[in-house]
Protein backbone atom coordinates (compact mmCIF):
# COMPACT_ATOMS: atom_id res chain seq x y z
CA UNK A 1 0.00 0.00 0.00
CA UNK A 2 1.09 3.65 -0.49
CA UNK A 3 1.90 5.50 2.71
CA UNK A 4 1.46 9.19 3.38
CA UNK A 5 4.54 10.77 4.98
CA UNK A 6 2.66 11.66 8.17
CA UNK A 7 1.04 8.47 9.34
CA UNK A 8 0.03 8.06 12.96
CA UNK A 9 0.28 4.29 13.26
CA UNK A 10 -1.39 2.50 16.17
CA UNK A 11 -0.31 -1.10 16.65
CA UNK A 12 -3.01 -3.19 18.32
CA UNK A 13 -6.80 -2.91 18.55
CA UNK A 14 -7.23 -3.85 22.18
CA UNK A 15 -8.75 -1.54 24.77
CA UNK A 16 -5.88 0.95 24.68
CA UNK A 17 -5.44 0.98 20.91
CA UNK A 18 -9.15 1.36 20.14
CA UNK A 19 -9.50 4.22 22.62
CA UNK A 20 -6.47 6.02 21.18
CA UNK A 21 -7.76 5.65 17.61
CA UNK A 22 -11.26 6.88 18.47
CA UNK A 23 -9.97 9.88 20.41
CA UNK A 24 -7.60 10.86 17.61
CA UNK A 25 -10.34 10.44 15.01
CA UNK A 26 -12.69 12.65 17.03
CA UNK A 27 -10.07 15.42 16.81
CA UNK A 28 -9.03 14.87 13.22
CA UNK A 29 -9.32 18.61 12.50
CA UNK A 30 -6.40 19.18 14.90
CA UNK A 31 -4.16 16.67 13.13
CA UNK A 32 -3.66 18.71 9.93
CA UNK A 33 -2.60 16.29 7.19
CA UNK A 34 -1.84 13.36 9.48
CA UNK A 35 -3.49 10.04 8.71
CA UNK A 36 -4.63 7.60 11.44
CA UNK A 37 -3.77 3.95 10.77
CA UNK A 38 -4.84 1.13 13.10
CA UNK A 39 -3.09 -2.22 12.66
CA UNK A 40 -4.27 -5.52 14.13
CA UNK A 41 -3.87 -9.19 13.31
CA UNK A 42 -7.63 -9.63 13.74
CA UNK A 43 -10.51 -7.90 12.01
CA UNK A 44 -12.31 -7.59 15.34
CA UNK A 45 -11.91 -6.09 18.80
CA UNK A 46 -11.97 -8.81 21.46
CA UNK A 47 -14.04 -7.95 24.54
CA UNK A 48 -11.94 -9.99 26.95
CA UNK A 49 -14.19 -9.65 30.05
CA UNK A 50 -16.50 -12.21 28.42
CA UNK A 51 -13.73 -14.54 27.26
CA UNK A 52 -13.92 -16.83 30.30
CA UNK A 53 -17.57 -17.58 29.53
CA UNK A 54 -16.75 -18.65 25.99
CA UNK A 55 -14.04 -20.92 27.41
CA UNK A 56 -16.52 -22.62 29.71
CA UNK A 57 -20.15 -22.59 28.59
CA UNK A 58 -19.36 -21.96 24.94
CA UNK A 59 -22.39 -19.71 24.59
CA UNK A 60 -22.19 -17.67 21.36
CA UNK A 61 -21.54 -14.37 23.09
CA UNK A 62 -22.61 -11.78 20.53
CA UNK A 63 -20.46 -8.97 21.85
CA UNK A 64 -17.24 -10.94 22.31
CA UNK A 65 -15.87 -10.28 18.81
CA UNK A 66 -16.77 -6.75 17.72
CA UNK A 67 -15.86 -6.01 14.08
CA UNK A 68 -13.42 -3.13 13.82
CA UNK A 69 -15.37 -1.99 10.78
CA UNK A 70 -18.40 -1.47 13.04
CA UNK A 71 -16.45 0.48 15.64
CA UNK A 72 -14.78 2.79 13.11
CA UNK A 73 -17.60 3.14 10.60
CA UNK A 74 -17.71 6.80 9.62
CA UNK A 75 -14.48 7.64 11.46
CA UNK A 76 -11.29 8.75 9.62
CA UNK A 77 -9.30 5.67 10.62
CA UNK A 78 -7.64 3.36 8.10
CA UNK A 79 -7.77 -0.28 9.22
CA UNK A 80 -4.88 -2.53 8.26
CA UNK A 81 -5.18 -6.28 8.81
CA UNK A 82 -1.81 -7.80 9.59
CA UNK A 83 0.61 -8.93 12.28
CA UNK A 84 3.69 -6.96 13.21
CA UNK A 85 6.97 -8.55 12.16
CA UNK A 86 9.47 -5.79 12.94
CA UNK A 87 9.51 -2.22 14.22
CA UNK A 88 12.37 -0.19 12.72
CA UNK A 89 12.55 3.06 14.67
CA UNK A 90 15.59 4.26 12.74
CA UNK A 91 13.66 4.26 9.45
CA UNK A 92 10.27 4.86 11.08
CA UNK A 93 8.94 1.72 9.44
CA UNK A 94 6.68 -1.14 10.46
CA UNK A 95 6.93 -4.40 8.55
CA UNK A 96 4.01 -6.81 8.76
CA UNK A 97 4.14 -10.57 8.25
CA UNK A 98 2.01 -10.20 5.11
CA UNK A 99 4.82 -8.07 3.61
CA UNK A 100 2.98 -4.80 4.02
CA UNK A 101 5.30 -1.94 5.00
CA UNK A 102 4.06 1.13 6.86
CA UNK A 103 5.97 4.35 7.39
CA UNK A 104 5.08 6.39 10.44
CA UNK A 105 5.63 9.89 11.70
CA UNK A 106 4.25 8.94 15.12
CA UNK A 107 3.82 5.49 16.59
CA UNK A 108 1.57 4.17 19.35
CA UNK A 109 2.49 0.67 20.53
CA UNK A 110 -0.49 -1.18 22.03
CA UNK A 111 0.18 -4.80 21.14
CA UNK A 112 -0.95 -6.19 24.47
CA UNK A 113 0.37 -9.23 26.28
CA UNK A 114 0.67 -12.99 25.90
CA UNK A 115 0.72 -15.78 28.44
CA UNK A 116 3.92 -16.15 30.48
CA UNK A 117 4.97 -19.62 31.60
CA UNK A 118 7.15 -18.06 34.35
CA UNK A 119 9.85 -20.61 33.59
CA UNK A 120 7.81 -23.52 34.97
CA UNK A 121 8.70 -26.75 33.13
CA UNK A 122 5.88 -28.10 30.99
CA UNK A 123 3.57 -25.09 31.00
CA UNK A 124 4.49 -23.91 27.51
CA UNK A 125 3.95 -27.40 26.10
CA UNK A 126 0.93 -28.62 28.05
CA UNK A 127 -1.00 -25.73 29.63
CA UNK A 128 -4.03 -24.07 28.08
CA UNK A 129 -3.75 -20.26 28.29
CA UNK A 130 -6.69 -17.87 28.03
CA UNK A 131 -5.70 -14.76 26.11
CA UNK A 132 -7.41 -15.11 22.71
CA UNK A 133 -10.68 -16.28 21.21
CA UNK A 134 -8.89 -19.37 19.90
CA UNK A 135 -7.66 -20.10 23.44
CA UNK A 136 -11.23 -20.02 24.72
CA UNK A 137 -12.40 -22.38 21.98
CA UNK A 138 -9.59 -24.80 22.76
CA UNK A 139 -10.25 -24.81 26.52
CA UNK A 140 -13.93 -25.59 26.04
CA UNK A 141 -13.35 -28.27 23.40
CA UNK A 142 -10.55 -29.95 25.36
CA UNK A 143 -12.51 -29.94 28.62
CA UNK A 144 -15.59 -31.50 27.03
CA UNK A 145 -13.60 -34.08 25.05
CA UNK A 146 -11.53 -35.17 28.04
CA UNK A 147 -14.61 -35.41 30.26
CA UNK A 148 -16.39 -37.59 27.72
CA UNK A 149 -13.33 -39.85 27.46
CA UNK A 150 -13.18 -40.04 31.25
CA UNK A 151 -16.82 -41.11 31.56
CA UNK A 152 -16.29 -43.79 28.93
CA UNK A 153 -13.30 -45.44 30.59
CA UNK A 154 -12.78 -44.40 34.23
CA UNK A 155 -13.55 -46.37 37.36
CA UNK A 156 -16.86 -45.45 39.06
CA UNK A 157 -15.04 -43.93 42.06
CA UNK A 158 -12.59 -41.83 40.04
CA UNK A 159 -12.87 -38.06 39.62
CA UNK A 160 -12.21 -36.04 36.48
CA UNK A 161 -9.89 -33.20 37.47
CA UNK A 162 -9.45 -29.77 35.93
CA UNK A 163 -6.62 -27.73 37.46
CA UNK A 164 -6.45 -23.96 37.05
CA UNK A 165 -3.17 -22.27 37.91
CA UNK A 166 -3.33 -18.71 39.21
CA UNK A 167 -6.09 -17.15 41.33
CA UNK A 168 -6.16 -13.67 39.87
CA UNK A 169 -9.35 -12.37 38.31
CA UNK A 170 -9.22 -14.70 35.29
CA UNK A 171 -8.51 -17.77 37.40
CA UNK A 172 -11.30 -17.00 39.86
CA UNK A 173 -13.82 -16.23 37.10
CA UNK A 174 -12.86 -19.32 35.14
CA UNK A 175 -13.01 -21.65 38.14
CA UNK A 176 -16.62 -20.79 38.81
CA UNK A 177 -17.74 -21.07 35.20
CA UNK A 178 -15.84 -24.28 34.41
CA UNK A 179 -17.46 -25.84 37.48
CA UNK A 180 -20.85 -24.58 36.35
CA UNK A 181 -20.32 -25.92 32.83
CA UNK A 182 -19.13 -29.34 34.00
CA UNK A 183 -22.17 -29.64 36.27
CA UNK A 184 -24.49 -29.01 33.33
CA UNK A 185 -22.45 -31.32 31.10
CA UNK A 186 -22.62 -34.09 33.71
CA UNK A 187 -26.40 -33.86 33.77
CA UNK A 188 -26.56 -33.93 29.99
CA UNK A 189 -24.30 -36.98 29.81
CA UNK A 190 -26.07 -38.88 32.57
CA UNK A 191 -23.33 -38.51 35.18
CA UNK A 192 -25.68 -37.49 37.98
CA UNK A 193 -24.07 -34.96 40.32
CA UNK A 194 -20.88 -35.21 38.32
CA UNK A 195 -17.67 -37.13 38.95
CA UNK A 196 -15.41 -34.12 38.58
CA UNK A 197 -13.48 -31.58 40.62
CA UNK A 198 -12.12 -28.16 39.67
CA UNK A 199 -8.95 -27.23 41.56
CA UNK A 200 -7.73 -23.64 41.78
CA UNK A 201 -4.02 -23.43 42.65
CA UNK A 202 -2.49 -20.19 43.98
CA UNK A 203 1.04 -19.52 45.25
CA UNK A 204 -0.07 -16.72 47.59
CA UNK A 205 -2.03 -17.14 50.81
CA UNK A 206 -5.34 -15.87 49.40
CA UNK A 207 -7.38 -15.56 46.24
CA UNK A 208 -7.10 -12.35 44.20
CA UNK A 209 -3.71 -11.19 45.51
CA UNK A 210 -3.46 -7.42 45.30
CA UNK A 211 -7.13 -6.86 46.04
CA UNK A 212 -8.39 -5.80 49.48
CA UNK A 213 -8.60 -8.69 51.96
CA UNK A 214 -12.38 -8.53 52.15
CA UNK A 215 -12.63 -9.05 48.36
CA UNK A 216 -10.42 -12.14 48.59
CA UNK A 217 -12.47 -13.52 51.47
CA UNK A 218 -15.78 -12.91 49.68
CA UNK A 219 -14.56 -14.69 46.54
CA UNK A 220 -13.20 -17.57 48.61
CA UNK A 221 -16.50 -18.02 50.45
CA UNK A 222 -18.43 -17.89 47.19
CA UNK A 223 -16.34 -20.57 45.46
CA UNK A 224 -15.98 -22.61 48.63
CA UNK A 225 -19.72 -23.15 48.96
CA UNK A 226 -19.78 -25.33 45.86
CA UNK A 227 -19.13 -29.01 46.06
CA UNK A 228 -16.43 -30.11 43.62
CA UNK A 229 -14.41 -26.89 43.86
CA UNK A 230 -11.12 -27.12 45.76
CA UNK A 231 -8.92 -24.12 46.53
CA UNK A 232 -5.22 -24.80 47.11
CA UNK A 233 -3.46 -21.76 48.57
CA UNK A 234 0.28 -21.34 49.21
CA UNK A 235 0.77 -23.99 46.56
CA UNK A 236 3.38 -23.39 43.89
CA UNK A 237 3.42 -25.36 40.66
CA UNK A 238 6.74 -27.09 40.05
CA UNK A 239 6.07 -28.82 36.73
CA UNK A 240 3.35 -29.89 34.33
CA UNK A 241 2.98 -32.86 32.00
CA UNK A 242 0.18 -33.87 29.64
CA UNK A 243 -1.72 -35.51 32.50
CA UNK A 244 -0.20 -34.29 35.79
CA UNK A 245 0.40 -31.10 37.74
CA UNK A 246 3.13 -31.37 40.39
CA UNK A 247 3.48 -28.83 43.20
CA UNK A 248 6.70 -27.80 44.93
CA UNK A 249 5.41 -29.65 48.00
CA UNK A 250 5.69 -32.87 46.00
CA UNK A 251 1.93 -33.38 45.68
CA UNK A 252 0.87 -34.52 42.22
CA UNK A 253 -2.59 -33.99 40.76
CA UNK A 254 -3.82 -36.12 37.89
CA UNK A 255 -5.36 -33.71 35.43
CA UNK A 256 -5.80 -34.06 31.67
CA UNK A 257 -6.84 -30.38 31.53
CA UNK A 258 -4.56 -27.72 33.02
CA UNK A 259 -5.46 -24.07 32.43
CA UNK A 260 -2.77 -21.49 33.14
CA UNK A 261 -3.76 -17.94 34.14
CA UNK A 262 -0.75 -17.26 36.36
CA UNK A 263 1.12 -14.64 34.39
CA UNK A 264 1.50 -12.51 31.27
CA UNK A 265 4.36 -10.86 29.44
CA UNK A 266 4.63 -8.24 26.73
CA UNK A 267 3.74 -9.43 23.24
CA UNK A 268 7.09 -10.48 21.68
CA UNK A 269 6.04 -8.72 18.45
CA UNK A 270 7.06 -5.51 20.21
CA UNK A 271 10.72 -6.45 19.79
CA UNK A 272 13.38 -6.91 22.45
CA UNK A 273 15.10 -3.59 21.73
CA UNK A 274 12.07 -1.67 23.03
CA UNK A 275 11.77 -3.54 26.32
CA UNK A 276 13.17 -2.44 29.65
CA UNK A 277 14.31 -4.44 32.65
CA UNK A 278 10.72 -5.20 33.68
CA UNK A 279 9.87 -6.74 30.32
CA UNK A 280 7.72 -3.76 29.28
CA UNK A 281 8.41 -0.59 27.30
CA UNK A 282 9.71 2.10 29.69
CA UNK A 283 7.69 5.30 29.23
CA UNK A 284 7.58 8.63 31.00
CA UNK A 285 4.44 10.03 32.61
CA UNK A 286 3.35 11.38 29.23
CA UNK A 287 3.49 7.79 27.90
CA UNK A 288 6.39 8.57 25.54
CA UNK A 289 9.65 6.71 25.21
CA UNK A 290 12.13 9.02 26.99
CA UNK A 291 14.69 8.64 24.17
CA UNK A 292 12.17 8.65 21.30
CA UNK A 293 9.35 11.15 21.89
CA UNK A 294 7.58 10.29 18.62
CA UNK A 295 6.79 6.83 20.02
CA UNK A 296 4.14 6.21 22.68
CA UNK A 297 3.41 2.92 24.48
CA UNK A 298 0.12 2.16 26.21
CA UNK A 299 -1.82 -0.66 27.85
CA UNK A 300 0.03 -3.83 28.79
CA UNK A 301 3.07 -2.65 26.81
CA UNK A 302 3.71 0.46 28.93
CA UNK A 303 5.99 0.19 31.92
CA UNK A 304 7.43 2.75 34.35
CA UNK A 305 10.80 4.37 33.73
CA UNK A 306 13.26 6.31 35.85
CA UNK A 307 12.71 4.36 39.05
CA UNK A 308 8.95 4.85 39.08
CA UNK A 309 6.76 2.28 40.79
CA UNK A 310 5.08 -0.52 38.84
CA UNK A 311 1.81 0.51 40.48
CA UNK A 312 1.84 3.56 38.19
CA UNK A 313 1.26 1.27 35.19
CA UNK A 314 -1.12 -1.48 36.38
CA UNK A 315 -2.16 -4.16 33.89
CA UNK A 316 -5.89 -3.45 33.95
CA UNK A 317 -8.52 -2.70 31.32
CA UNK A 318 -9.37 0.56 33.09
CA UNK A 319 -5.75 1.69 32.93
CA UNK A 320 -5.38 0.63 29.30
CA UNK A 321 -8.44 2.64 28.36
CA UNK A 322 -7.25 5.70 30.29
CA UNK A 323 -3.80 5.44 28.73
CA UNK A 324 -5.28 5.24 25.24
CA UNK A 325 -7.16 8.47 25.79
CA UNK A 326 -4.20 10.21 27.46
CA UNK A 327 -1.77 9.14 24.72
CA UNK A 328 -4.10 10.47 22.01
CA UNK A 329 -4.38 13.84 23.74
CA UNK A 330 -0.62 14.06 24.30
CA UNK A 331 0.13 13.03 20.73
CA UNK A 332 -1.99 15.92 19.47
CA UNK A 333 -0.19 18.28 21.86
CA UNK A 334 3.14 16.92 20.62
CA UNK A 335 2.19 17.54 16.99
CA UNK A 336 1.05 21.09 17.82
CA UNK A 337 4.16 21.87 19.86
CA UNK A 338 2.23 22.24 23.10
CA UNK A 339 3.30 21.05 26.58
CA UNK A 340 2.31 17.45 27.29
CA UNK A 341 0.25 16.49 30.33
CA UNK A 342 1.27 13.64 32.68
CA UNK A 343 -1.15 10.76 33.01
CA UNK A 344 -3.02 10.80 36.31
CA UNK A 345 -3.92 7.31 37.50
CA UNK A 346 -7.51 7.10 38.69
CA UNK A 347 -8.74 3.81 40.11
CA UNK A 348 -12.54 3.87 40.39
CA UNK A 349 -12.48 0.27 41.60
CA UNK A 350 -13.01 -3.23 40.28
CA UNK A 351 -15.82 -5.72 39.84
CA UNK A 352 -14.97 -9.43 39.83
CA UNK A 353 -17.67 -11.92 38.77
CA UNK A 354 -17.54 -15.15 40.77
CA UNK A 355 -19.70 -17.93 39.33
CA UNK A 356 -23.05 -17.10 37.83
CA UNK A 357 -24.84 -13.80 38.38
CA UNK A 358 -22.75 -12.90 41.44
CA UNK A 359 -19.83 -10.52 41.84
CA UNK A 360 -17.69 -8.49 44.22
CA UNK A 361 -17.43 -4.74 43.61
CA UNK A 362 -15.10 -2.09 45.05
CA UNK A 363 -16.66 0.74 43.03
CA UNK A 364 -17.99 3.27 45.52
CA UNK A 365 -19.21 1.39 48.57
CA UNK A 366 -18.34 -2.32 48.90
CA UNK A 367 -20.94 -4.48 47.20
CA UNK A 368 -21.28 -8.26 47.07
CA UNK A 369 -23.79 -10.49 45.32
CA UNK A 370 -26.30 -10.12 42.51
CA UNK A 371 -26.41 -6.31 42.67
CA UNK A 372 -22.66 -6.19 42.10
CA UNK A 373 -23.08 -8.44 39.08
CA UNK A 374 -25.72 -6.18 37.54
CA UNK A 375 -23.51 -3.18 38.21
CA UNK A 376 -20.87 -4.98 36.17
CA UNK A 377 -23.40 -5.46 33.37
CA UNK A 378 -24.02 -1.71 33.34
CA UNK A 379 -20.28 -1.04 33.23
CA UNK A 380 -20.07 -3.31 30.18
CA UNK A 381 -22.98 -1.49 28.55
CA UNK A 382 -21.24 1.83 29.12
CA UNK A 383 -18.15 0.52 27.35
CA UNK A 384 -20.20 -0.66 24.37
CA UNK A 385 -21.84 2.76 24.18
CA UNK A 386 -18.39 4.37 24.13
CA UNK A 387 -17.22 2.45 21.07
CA UNK A 388 -20.39 1.69 19.08
CA UNK A 389 -23.48 3.49 17.83
CA UNK A 390 -26.28 3.37 20.40
CA UNK A 391 -28.49 0.77 18.70
CA UNK A 392 -25.65 -1.64 17.96
CA UNK A 393 -24.17 -1.24 21.44
CA UNK A 394 -27.47 -2.11 23.11
CA UNK A 395 -28.13 -4.95 20.67
CA UNK A 396 -24.78 -6.64 21.27
CA UNK A 397 -25.01 -6.16 25.03
CA UNK A 398 -28.65 -7.31 25.26
CA UNK A 399 -28.28 -10.30 22.93
CA UNK A 400 -25.35 -11.49 25.00
CA UNK A 401 -27.60 -11.48 28.05
CA UNK A 402 -30.30 -13.42 26.19
CA UNK A 403 -27.73 -16.04 25.17
CA UNK A 404 -26.45 -16.42 28.74
CA UNK A 405 -29.99 -17.11 29.96
CA UNK A 406 -30.80 -19.52 27.11
N, C-alpha and C positions, 0 to 999 in steps of 0.2 A: 504494500500500500504506500501512497505518497504522504509524507509527513510535512506538516507545516513547521516552520522553524521555532514556533513558540508553543509547543505542546505542554500542557500540564498533565502528566501521566500518573494515574493512580493505579497501583498494583494491588488487586484484591478487592472483591465485592462482599466482604463480610460486613459486620456492623460498623466498623470504623470507616472502611472504604466507601460504603454506600452513603453514610452521613456526609463525608467530605465531598463526594461528588454532587450530592443534592444541594448542599450549602453553596458550593461554588457555582453551580448552575443557576441558583436563585439570584446570584449577584453577577451574572454574566456581563452586564453593562459596565462593571467595574474592572473587567479583565482585558479590556481593549481587544487586541487581535489574538488573544490566547485561546487555545482550543482545549477542551476538557476530554480526556481519553481515559476510560475505565477498562482495565484488563482483568479478566478472570478465566480460569480454566473451565468453569461451568457457565452455562447460560442462565443460571438462576442464583438467587440469594437464598442461602440455607438458614432457616429460622431454627437455630440450634436448641432453644429451650424446649422444643417438642421432639427432639431427636430421640430421647430415651423412650418415648412412647412407641415410636416406629420400631425401635429395637426390641420391644417386648410384645405389645399387642399386635403390631403390624397393621393397625388401622390406617386407612389411606388418608392421612392428615392433609387436608386441602391446602393449608397455609405453610406447610413445611418447606416446599420448594417454590419460591416466588420468582417468576420469570423477570429477569432484569429488564426486558423490553416493556413489561408492565410498569415497573417502578419508574423508568426513565422516559416513558412515552410523553412526548411533548417538551421534554427538557433538552437543552443543548449539550448533550453528553454522547460522545461516540463510544459505542461498546465494541470491544475487541475480544474475541474468544480465543484464548490460547494460554499456555503455561509458560512461566518465566524460565528461561534457560540460563541467561547471564545478565548481570547488571554491570555495565561499563561506565563508571562515573567519569573517567577521563574523557571519553568521547560523548558522554551524555546519551548513551544508547542502551536500549533494552532489546535483547534477542529472545524470541520465543521459540519453543520447541517445534512449532510448525513453520519455522524459518521466516516468520514476520519480524522485521526490524522496526523499532520505534525510536525516534529521536525526541528527547525531552529538553525543555528549558527548566522545568521544575518537576520534581519527582516526589510522590507520596507513597511510601512503602507500607502496605497494610496486608501482608500475605498471611497473617495469622500463624497458628501453631500446629504442630503435629504431636502425636503421642511420643512420650519419652520412656524408654524401658528402664531408665535409671541404672543401667549396667547390670541388671539382674539376669542371670543366665536363663535362657529359654523364653523370656517374655517376647522378644522380637519374633521368634519362630512360632510360638504356640498361643500367645495371648490374642484375644479379640479386643481391639481398641474401639472407642466410640468418638470419632471426630467428624465423620462424613456420612452422607446418606448411604453410600455403599457399605460402610461399617455397620450401620443399623440393620440393613438388609441381611448382612452376613450373620450377625448375632442372632436375629430372630430365626433364620433358616437353620442355623447350626443347633440352636437350643431345641427346636422342635424335632429335628432329625435325630439328634442324640437321645432325646426322651423317648421317641418312638422305638428306637433300637433297644433302649434299656427295657422298656415294657415287654418287648418281644423275647428277651433272652435272660433277664436278671432273675435271681432268686426272689421269692415272695417277700422276704424280710429285708432285702437290700433297699437302699435309698439312692435315687438319682441326685447328684450334687452339682450345683452351679456355684462357682466361687467368683466373687467380685473383689478385686484388689483396689483399695483406696476408698476412703469414706468421706470424700469431699462431696460437693453438691451432686455431681453426676453419679457417683457411687451410691449415695443414699437414695436418689430418685430412682435409679435403675433397680436397686434391690427390691424396693416396694413393687415396682411394675412387673419385674420378672416373676416375682412370687405370685402376683395377681394373675399373670398370664398362664403360668404353670398350673395354677389351681383350676382355671377354666379349661385348660387343655386336658387335665386329668379327668375332669367330668365328661368331656367330649369323647375321650378315649376309653372310658369305662374303668378308670383307675380309682374310683371312689374319692376319698379325701386327698389322694395323691401321695405317691411314694417318692417324694422329692424333698430337698432342703436347699435353701439359698443361703450361702455363707458370705458375710461381708467382713473382709479382713482389713484392719487399719493398724499402722505402726504406732500411732499416737494413743493417748489414754482416753480418747473420746471421739465420737463422731463429729464431723464438720469442724476440724481444727481451724482455728482462726476466727470462728464465730463466737459470740458470747456464750458463756456456759449454759445459760438457760435454753438457748436454741439447741445446743447439742443434747441436753437432757430431754427436751421435748421430742426431738427426732428419735432418740434412743427408745423412749417409752412407746412412741407410735409404732416403730418397727418391731419392738420386743413383744407387743401384744399378739403378734401373729404366730401361730404354730408353723413350723417349718422355715422360720427365719432365725439364723444364728449370727450373732455379732461377736467377732473376735478382735478385741482391742489389745494394744501393746503386742502386736503380732506382726513381725516383719517377714516378708517373703524372701526366701533364700534362693529358690530355683523353681522352674516350671518345666514340665514335659508335656507331651500330648495328652496325658491322662492323669497327671498328678501335680499338686502344688505343695511344695515343701517349705516349711517355715524355719526361721533361724533357731527355733527351739528344738527342732528335729521332728516335730509333728508333720505327718504327711496326710494330705487330703486327696482322696480319689475323685477326680473331677474331669470329665471329658469336655467341659465348657468352662474356660477361665476368661473372664472379662477384666481388662486392665484399664482403670481410670485414675491411676496413681501419679500421673505426671505428664507435663507437656514441655515441649521445647520449640524454639523458633523454627518456622518452616525453612528447611535447608535451601530452598530456592532463593532465599535472601542473599546467600553467598557469605562465606566465612570472613571475607575482608571487611564486612560491615559490622560484624558482631564484636561486642565487648566481652569483658571477663565473665559477666553474668549470663552469656549466651543470648543476649538481646542487643538491639542497636542502641548505643548510648546517645541520648538526646538531651538537649537543655530544656529549660522550663517552657520554651516556646515551641518545643517538639521538633527542633531542627538538629541536624548533626552539627556539633560545634565546629568541625573543620570543613563543613560543606553546607553552607546555609541555604543552598537551593534544593536540598533534600530534607524531607520531613519523614518521620517514622511514627506510626500510631498503632493503637490496639496492642495485641500480643507481641508485636515486634519492637515496641518502644520500651527502652529500659533507662534507668537513671544514670546520669553521668556526674563526674566531679564530686564523688563521695556522697551523693544524695542517697536517701533511703529507698529501698525497694518498695516501701509502702506508698511512695509517690506515684508509682506506675503499677497499680494492681491489675491482675489479669481478670477483669470482669467485663461483662457486656456493657454495663453502665459507663465504665471508664472508657471503653473503646468508642462508644457513641459520643461521649463528651470530647474525647481527643479528636475524633473526626471533625466535629464542628469547630473546635479551637484551631486545628491545623488549617482548615479552610479559611477562617478569618485571618489568621496570621500570614497565610500565603498571599492573600490579597493585599495585606499591609506591606508585605515584603516587595511585591510587584510595584506598589505605589510609592515605595520609599518612606513609609511611615513606621514609627516605632512599633515593635511587636509586643504582644501582651502575654505574660506568663499564664500557663494553665493553672486554674484554681481547682483543686480536687474537691468535689462535693459528693458525699456519700449519703444519699437519701435513705439507704437501708437495703435489705434483701428480702426476698420471699423464696422459700425452699419448699417445693411440693414433696410430700412424703406419703406415698401410696394412696391412690384414689383421689377423691375431691377433698383433700386435707393438706394443709400447709402451715408453715411457721413464718411469720412476718416480723421484720424489725423496722418497717416503715411507720414512722410516727410512734404510736403506742404499741407495745408488744401485743401480738395477735396470734392465736393458735386455733387451728381447726378449719371448719368449712368456710367461715367468713374470710380467713386469710387466703384460702384457695380462690375464692371469687374475686378478691382484691387482685390476685395475680392475673386472673382472666382479664380484668379491666386494664391492668398494666400492659398486657399483650395487645389488647385492642388499641390502646393509645399508640403503641409502636406501629401497628399496621396503618393507623390513620396518619402517622408521620410520613410514611413512605409510599402510600398508595392513595388513589382517589377514594373518596368516601364510600361509594357503593361497593367497590371491589374490596376495600379493607374490611367492611362489615361482612360481606359475603364469605370471604376466606376465613375470617374469625368465627363466624356463626356456623358455617358448614363443618368446620373442625369440631365444634361442640356437638353437632348432630351426630357426627361419625363416632365420637367417643361414647355417646350414649346408645349407639346402635347395638 
